[in-house]
Structures are given as structure tokens and as C-alpha cells.
Amino acid sequence: MKHYLVTGGSGFIGAALVHRLVRDGHRVRVLDDNSRGHTGRLAGVLDDVEFVQGDIRDPAAVRDAVRGVDGVLHLAAVNGTKHFYEKPEVVLDVGVRGMLNVLDACRADGVGDLVVASSSEAYQTPPTVPTPEEVPLVVPDVLNARYSYGGSKLISELLAINWGRSGFDRVAIFRPHNVYGPDMGWEHVVPEFSRRAVEAIARHPNGAVPFPIQGDGGQTRAFVHIDDAIDGIVTVVDKGEHLGIYHIGNPEEVTIADLARRTVACLGRDAQIVPGPAAPGGTDRRSPDIAKLQALGFAPRIPLSAGLPEVVKWYADRARAELGRMGQAAE
């Protein structure tokens, strides 16, 4: 068993990873400032981990957190499309400065095992779908704030790989593709669609539910349930090669229009899709080739048809509660 530091360990994916590491018998230290995460996500294991509250941009905090561990699993980042557009400077600051601080701390304290979370956003519009790890990473337009996140991940990969060529026993990178599950925050498509479905159903108690979307709905994504994603990440942690890069995902594609229909159907209604203007910088199609991870023994177990209903219900229950509180406040 090993002693791991998980940066961003109270975030959505980070917390799920912490739960799994503790369950597998590892010692775990968490570094997070809870700016987007919360320790409630660590309920049930909080007493079993060492939680360090600190900013990944603070070199001293990162150095203290790294000291004495066997390996670092670096997940700290500012995710969520809304944040990419609204505070790109923070997205870049956390992504790039955080990566440099982690590398500096590992070098200073002789921690030779580093696993870094990147993102499918790093290659934006892929030239091949399903997409292998070898496709070019690009920032199509530096003036578009959306690419702050993908750019930060591209830079982080460059830093990790090139610093990792010497002074490390292993540096591995994983790129998650549209992970979904309970308690990931509202700034993602499945939670957002769930909330909008609840609001639309409340406004339209009968008949098909009008459901506006960005674009014509023909864009596709491939969603991976959080439980499958953690299986994939643990596979990289356990078996990933030095300077290896691995996709974490499920290649099952779904159109955005169909995702909207499925979301509304999970709540017992039919959706009438209403196309709208597409967001600038969006990608028409994205699905990962996971052959490299499969070669290490990974296989996704939860298709969207099995995972989506429970997740939509989780968000719908909370969206209804919010609507109820707003109604009470209005009275």
C-alpha cells in the first residue's frame, strides 16, 4: 500500500478517487482550498484521510503537502464551461501555476511518481473520432476564453512530460472525457439539463416539454459514469507507463438532442427540442478511443442508459428543492 497526495481531492472526480484509494487500503492526503469542492464529498472517509486546506497556487502549501508521500495524483483545476468563459485568467492561473508548483515540490522532495489529470479539451476539435491519444493538441483561437481550460491542460501536459524525462520514476497523464455523476456541480451538461428539465416541466405540466438547446442538437459527446472513470484512473495509477497518456472514457456516443430527450424522459415526460445559436468554440463530435487503457485491463461497465436515470434524479431532487425555496421566499 502507498501514501498518495491527491490535489483537488474534494472536487467531484478527486473525492471519488479518494474514496476508492482509501477503500483499497492506501494512505491518502488531500490538498484542496474548497473553492469549488467541499469536504461533504469525503463523508465516510474524512476521518481516514489527512485533509490539508491550501491553494495549489501557493508554492509553500504544495511543498508541505507533497512532503513525505510516495506519489502525487494531481487533479486540482477549475473546471466547468461557465468558468472558462467568465474567469479564464483564474482557470489558467490554477492550471499552469499549480502544475509548476507540483513539479517543483516533487523534485525538491524526491517524490518520483506523478499522475496528472488532463482533459479531452486539450485537443478541442479532434481530426479523428473515436480519437486516439496521439492526435495534435491545439488552441484554435487565443482570443476565445473557452480555450483557457484546454490551453492550461495542454501546457500542463508539456510541463509534466518534459520535466518528467529526468528526476522522476514515472509521470503518467490521463484525459477524462465527459465524466458525469452526482454532486459534480451545476456547470456541466448533465446537471444543467436536469435543472432545466425540472424548470421546464414546472412551467409546462401537460404535453411535450419545450427544451431549448445550443446549436441544432446534432453534436455528439461520449459520457462516462464516475464509477467507470475511477476504475480507469486507478488502472492508470496502478499500471500506467512512464510518459504514458491514457484516455478515460466510454466510447458510446450520444447527440446533445438525444441527451436532452433522455434527461426529460428520466423525469417521465417527452421533450420538444428547440434549437438555438451554437456557443462559440464548441466541438461537433467527441468520443475517445480507449484501446490503450483497455490493454491495461480497463472496460467500462455502465452504459448511459443505466447510469443516467439515477444521476438525473439526484439533480432533479435538488433542483425541485431549490424551486420550492424560491417559491417560499417569493411568498
C-alpha positions as CSV (number, residue, x, y, z in Angstrom):
1,M,0.0,0.0,0.0
2,K,1.2,3.5,-0.8
3,H,0.8,7.0,0.6
4,Y,-0.7,9.3,-2.0
5,L,-1.4,13.1,-2.2
6,V,-4.5,13.9,-4.2
7,T,-4.6,17.6,-5.2
8,G,-8.2,18.7,-5.8
9,G,-9.3,15.9,-3.6
10,S,-12.6,17.5,-2.5
11,G,-13.6,18.0,-6.1
12,F,-16.0,15.8,-8.0
13,I,-13.5,13.4,-9.5
14,G,-10.9,13.9,-6.8
15,A,-13.2,13.0,-4.0
16,A,-14.4,9.8,-5.8
17,L,-10.8,8.9,-6.3
18,V,-10.0,9.5,-2.6
19,H,-12.9,7.2,-1.6
20,R,-11.5,4.4,-3.9
21,L,-7.9,4.8,-2.7
22,V,-9.0,4.6,1.0
23,R,-11.2,1.6,0.2
24,D,-8.2,-0.1,-1.5
25,G,-6.1,0.4,1.7
26,H,-3.9,3.3,0.7
27,R,-2.9,6.2,2.9
28,V,-4.3,9.4,1.5
29,R,-3.5,13.1,2.0
30,V,-5.8,15.7,0.3
31,L,-4.8,19.2,-0.8
32,D,-7.7,21.5,-1.7
33,D,-8.9,25.0,-0.9
34,N,-12.6,24.0,-1.2
35,S,-13.1,26.9,-3.7
36,R,-15.2,24.5,-5.8
37,G,-15.1,21.4,-3.8
38,H,-16.3,20.6,-0.3
39,T,-15.5,18.1,2.4
40,G,-19.0,16.7,2.3
41,R,-17.9,14.8,-0.7
42,L,-15.5,13.0,1.6
43,A,-18.2,11.9,4.0
44,G,-17.4,8.4,5.3
45,V,-13.6,8.7,4.7
46,L,-12.8,12.2,6.0
47,D,-11.5,10.7,9.3
48,D,-9.3,8.3,7.4
49,V,-7.5,10.9,5.3
50,E,-5.3,13.9,6.1
51,F,-7.0,16.9,4.8
52,V,-4.8,20.0,4.1
53,Q,-6.7,23.1,3.2
54,G,-4.5,25.1,0.8
55,D,-4.3,26.8,-2.6
56,I,-2.5,24.9,-5.4
57,R,-1.1,28.2,-6.5
58,D,0.8,28.6,-3.1
59,P,4.3,27.0,-3.5
60,A,4.7,26.6,0.2
61,A,1.4,24.9,0.7
62,V,2.1,22.5,-2.1
63,R,5.6,21.8,-0.8
64,D,4.2,20.9,2.6
65,A,1.5,18.7,1.1
66,V,3.9,16.8,-1.1
67,R,6.5,16.1,1.7
68,G,6.6,12.5,2.8
69,V,4.2,10.9,0.2
70,D,5.0,8.1,-2.2
71,G,3.1,9.6,-5.1
72,V,1.1,12.6,-6.3
73,L,-2.2,12.4,-8.1
74,H,-2.6,15.9,-9.5
75,L,-6.3,16.8,-10.2
76,A,-6.6,20.4,-8.9
77,A,-8.2,22.6,-11.6
78,V,-11.0,25.0,-12.3
79,N,-13.5,23.0,-14.5
80,G,-16.9,23.9,-15.9
81,T,-17.6,25.6,-19.2
82,K,-19.2,28.6,-17.5
83,H,-15.9,29.3,-15.7
84,F,-13.9,29.0,-18.9
85,Y,-15.8,32.0,-20.3
86,E,-16.3,34.0,-17.1
87,K,-12.9,33.8,-15.4
88,P,-10.3,32.4,-17.9
89,E,-7.4,34.1,-16.0
90,V,-8.2,32.1,-12.9
91,V,-8.6,28.9,-14.9
92,L,-5.1,29.4,-16.4
93,D,-3.5,30.5,-13.1
94,V,-4.7,27.5,-11.3
95,G,-3.8,25.1,-14.1
96,V,-0.4,26.3,-15.0
97,R,0.9,27.7,-11.7
98,G,-0.5,24.6,-10.0
99,M,1.3,22.3,-12.3
100,L,4.6,24.1,-11.9
101,N,4.3,24.1,-8.1
102,V,3.6,20.3,-8.1
103,L,6.6,19.6,-10.3
104,D,8.8,21.8,-8.1
105,A,7.6,20.2,-4.9
106,C,8.1,16.6,-6.3
107,R,11.6,17.5,-7.4
108,A,12.5,19.1,-4.1
109,D,11.3,16.2,-2.0
110,G,12.3,13.4,-4.2
111,V,8.8,12.2,-5.0
112,G,9.2,10.2,-8.2
113,D,5.7,9.1,-9.0
114,L,3.3,11.6,-10.5
115,V,0.0,11.1,-12.3
116,V,-1.6,14.2,-13.9
117,A,-5.2,14.8,-14.9
118,S,-5.5,16.5,-18.3
119,S,-8.7,16.7,-20.4
120,S,-10.3,16.0,-23.7
121,E,-10.5,19.8,-24.0
122,A,-6.8,19.8,-24.8
123,Y,-7.3,18.7,-28.4
124,Q,-10.6,20.7,-28.9
125,T,-11.9,19.6,-32.3
126,P,-10.3,16.2,-32.9
127,P,-9.4,15.2,-36.5
128,T,-10.4,11.6,-35.9
129,V,-13.3,10.1,-34.0
130,P,-13.1,7.9,-32.0
131,T,-10.0,9.8,-31.0
132,P,-6.6,8.2,-30.1
133,E,-4.2,9.8,-27.7
134,E,-1.8,10.7,-30.4
135,V,-3.9,13.5,-32.1
136,P,-2.5,17.0,-32.0
137,L,-3.3,19.2,-29.1
138,V,-4.4,22.7,-30.2
139,V,-5.7,26.0,-29.1
140,P,-7.7,27.2,-32.1
141,D,-8.2,30.8,-31.1
142,V,-6.3,32.5,-28.2
143,L,-9.0,35.3,-28.2
144,N,-11.7,32.8,-27.3
145,A,-11.9,32.5,-23.5
146,R,-13.3,29.0,-23.7
147,Y,-9.8,27.7,-24.6
148,S,-8.4,28.8,-21.3
149,Y,-9.0,25.4,-19.8
150,G,-7.9,23.3,-22.8
151,G,-4.8,25.6,-23.0
152,S,-4.0,25.1,-19.4
153,K,-4.2,21.3,-19.8
154,L,-2.0,21.4,-22.9
155,I,0.6,23.4,-21.1
156,S,0.3,21.1,-18.1
157,E,1.0,18.1,-20.3
158,L,4.0,19.8,-21.8
159,L,5.4,20.6,-18.4
160,A,4.7,17.2,-16.9
161,I,6.2,15.2,-19.8
162,N,9.3,17.4,-20.2
163,W,10.1,17.7,-16.5
164,G,9.3,14.0,-16.2
165,R,12.0,13.0,-18.6
166,S,14.5,13.2,-15.7
167,G,14.2,13.1,-12.0
168,F,11.0,11.1,-11.9
169,D,10.5,7.3,-11.9
170,R,7.1,7.7,-13.6
171,V,5.0,10.5,-14.9
172,A,1.6,9.4,-16.4
173,I,-1.2,11.5,-17.8
174,F,-4.9,10.7,-18.1
175,R,-7.5,12.6,-20.2
176,P,-11.1,12.3,-18.9
177,H,-13.9,12.5,-21.4
178,N,-17.2,13.9,-20.0
179,V,-17.4,12.3,-16.6
180,Y,-20.8,12.5,-15.1
181,G,-22.3,11.6,-11.7
182,P,-24.0,13.0,-8.6
183,D,-22.6,16.2,-7.0
184,M,-20.4,17.4,-9.8
185,G,-21.7,21.0,-9.7
186,W,-24.2,22.6,-11.9
187,E,-21.7,23.9,-14.5
188,H,-21.8,20.8,-16.7
189,V,-24.3,19.5,-19.3
190,V,-26.0,16.6,-17.4
191,P,-26.6,18.7,-14.2
192,E,-27.6,21.7,-16.3
193,F,-30.1,19.7,-18.4
194,S,-31.5,18.1,-15.3
195,R,-32.2,21.5,-13.7
196,R,-33.6,22.9,-16.9
197,A,-35.8,19.9,-17.3
198,V,-37.3,20.4,-13.8
199,E,-37.9,24.1,-14.5
200,A,-39.5,23.4,-17.9
201,I,-41.8,20.7,-16.6
202,A,-42.9,23.1,-13.8
203,R,-43.9,25.6,-16.5
204,H,-45.5,23.0,-18.8
205,P,-47.4,20.5,-16.7
206,N,-49.0,18.9,-19.8
207,G,-47.9,17.8,-23.2
208,A,-44.4,17.8,-24.7
209,V,-41.9,19.9,-22.7
210,P,-40.2,22.6,-24.8
211,F,-36.4,22.3,-24.2
212,P,-34.1,24.9,-25.8
213,I,-30.5,23.8,-26.6
214,Q,-27.4,25.4,-28.1
215,G,-27.0,24.5,-31.7
216,D,-29.1,22.0,-33.7
217,G,-28.5,19.2,-31.2
218,G,-26.5,17.1,-33.7
219,Q,-23.3,17.5,-31.8
220,T,-22.2,14.3,-30.1
221,R,-20.4,13.5,-26.8
222,A,-19.4,10.3,-25.1
223,F,-20.2,10.3,-21.4
224,V,-18.5,8.1,-18.8
225,H,-20.1,7.4,-15.4
226,I,-18.0,8.4,-12.4
227,D,-17.6,4.8,-11.2
228,D,-16.2,3.7,-14.5
229,A,-14.0,6.8,-14.6
230,I,-12.5,6.0,-11.2
231,D,-11.8,2.4,-12.4
232,G,-10.0,3.9,-15.3
233,I,-7.9,6.3,-13.3
234,V,-7.0,3.6,-10.8
235,T,-5.9,1.5,-13.7
236,V,-3.5,4.3,-14.8
237,V,-2.3,4.8,-11.2
238,D,-1.6,1.1,-10.9
239,K,-0.3,0.2,-14.4
240,G,0.3,3.3,-16.4
241,E,3.7,3.5,-18.1
242,H,6.3,6.3,-17.7
243,L,5.3,9.2,-20.0
244,G,2.2,7.3,-20.9
245,I,-1.0,9.1,-21.9
246,Y,-4.4,7.5,-21.5
247,H,-8.0,8.3,-22.3
248,I,-10.5,7.8,-19.5
249,G,-14.0,7.4,-21.0
250,N,-16.7,5.3,-22.6
251,P,-16.8,5.5,-26.5
252,E,-20.6,5.3,-26.5
253,E,-21.7,8.5,-28.4
254,V,-24.9,10.4,-27.9
255,T,-26.2,13.5,-29.6
256,I,-26.9,16.5,-27.4
257,A,-30.5,16.5,-28.6
258,D,-30.9,12.8,-27.6
259,L,-29.2,13.6,-24.3
260,A,-31.8,16.3,-23.7
261,R,-34.6,13.9,-24.6
262,R,-33.3,11.2,-22.3
263,T,-32.9,13.6,-19.5
264,V,-36.5,14.7,-19.7
265,A,-37.6,11.1,-20.2
266,C,-35.9,10.2,-16.9
267,L,-38.5,12.6,-15.3
268,G,-41.4,10.9,-17.0
269,R,-42.0,13.4,-19.8
270,D,-41.3,13.9,-23.5
271,A,-39.1,16.7,-24.8
272,Q,-39.7,19.0,-27.7
273,I,-36.2,20.1,-28.7
274,V,-35.8,23.8,-29.6
275,P,-32.6,24.5,-31.5
276,G,-30.7,27.8,-30.8
277,P,-27.4,29.6,-31.5
278,A,-24.3,27.4,-31.0
279,A,-21.8,28.5,-28.4
280,P,-18.6,29.9,-29.9
281,G,-15.8,27.4,-29.9
282,G,-17.9,24.3,-29.5
283,T,-16.9,20.9,-31.0
284,D,-19.2,18.9,-33.2
285,R,-18.2,15.4,-32.3
286,R,-16.1,13.9,-29.5
287,S,-15.5,10.3,-28.4
288,P,-12.4,8.6,-27.1
289,D,-10.5,5.6,-28.4
290,I,-9.7,3.8,-25.1
291,A,-7.7,0.9,-26.6
292,K,-4.6,1.9,-24.6
293,L,-6.5,1.8,-21.3
294,Q,-8.2,-1.4,-22.3
295,A,-4.8,-3.0,-22.9
296,L,-4.2,-2.4,-19.2
297,G,-7.4,-4.3,-18.3
298,F,-10.0,-1.5,-18.2
299,A,-13.5,-1.9,-19.5
300,P,-16.5,0.5,-18.9
301,R,-19.3,-1.3,-17.2
302,I,-22.1,1.4,-17.0
303,P,-23.8,2.4,-20.3
304,L,-25.6,5.8,-20.4
305,S,-28.9,4.1,-20.3
306,A,-28.1,2.5,-16.9
307,G,-26.2,5.5,-15.4
308,L,-28.2,8.5,-16.5
309,P,-31.6,7.9,-14.7
310,E,-30.1,7.8,-11.2
311,V,-27.9,10.8,-11.8
312,V,-30.7,12.9,-13.3
313,K,-32.9,12.0,-10.3
314,W,-30.2,13.2,-7.9
315,Y,-30.0,16.6,-9.6
316,A,-33.8,16.9,-10.2
317,D,-34.4,16.4,-6.5
318,R,-32.1,19.2,-5.6
319,A,-33.5,21.4,-8.4
320,R,-37.0,20.9,-7.1
321,A,-35.9,21.8,-3.6
322,E,-34.4,25.0,-4.9
323,L,-37.6,25.9,-6.7
324,G,-39.5,25.2,-3.5
325,R,-37.3,27.5,-1.5
326,M,-37.6,30.2,-4.1
327,G,-41.4,29.9,-4.1
328,Q,-41.4,30.2,-0.3
329,A,-39.2,33.2,-0.4
330,A,-41.5,34.9,-3.0
331,E,-44.5,34.4,-0.7
